[in-house]
Amino acid sequence: MKRRQQFTLVEILIVIAIIAVLAGMLLVGLNSATGKAEVGKATSEITNLKDAIAAFEQEYNKLPKPKDYTSSNADDDPEPLTSAQYTWLIKVLQGEDLTSTEISNFGDPNKKKKSFLPVQGNTKGEYKDPWDNDYNVVFEWKYDKGINNKKGIIPGLIAEEDSSHNRWIRYNVIIWSEGSDGKSKAGKDDDDWRDEKNEDNVYSVNTSWSPKVGHTISR
């Protein structure tokens, strides 16, 4: 009996379908691994930035805050640093020279020009997350209780014991990335904390995510 040498059309289609399924599974796995690697990189960079701020504070006995970073209300902290303030902060931590405008607007607190944070890439004053966005930074404006987030200036983040979002987050600086979607929902309403746009945020504090609450600080 002569042996059949050719595949039928149905067999070819089955093989193609199997290859497509395997390729899809591989792509999902690669995307998942890439996503985890990016989150890990963001976590590491946030830690480096937090450590640089702590080292500056130890050197100068003050936080590297812009001189106009104040609040008129003792219960509320200012907004996260603006883009210009953030660039200034990174240059200060890198020990780079500031422009006259930056000094006039925000001050020149690193008189020793000491480097606390290495230059990322080749651009001075730049320190971006894996998704090419600036990190967000909030300081407490005075050494007191910490940062009050009842108005939701830090999207999705509440203290572990604080289901009403009204207590102080007892850190003098909070840093975060808005994650792969580059989006956050900030505000004082419950729905703002639970908004799914906040789920992929990466913070300088350990958190756990729940769609019923938001990001809760893990002590």
PyMOL commands that set and color helices and strands:
alter all, ss='L'
color gray80, all
select helices_A, chain A and resi 9-60+83-94+100-106+190-194+196-198
alter helices_A, ss='H'
color red, helices_A
select strands_A, chain A and resi 136-139+147-148+157-158+168-169+173-177+202-203+207-210+214-217
alter strands_A, ss='S'
color yellow, strands_A
deselect
rebuild
show_as cartoon
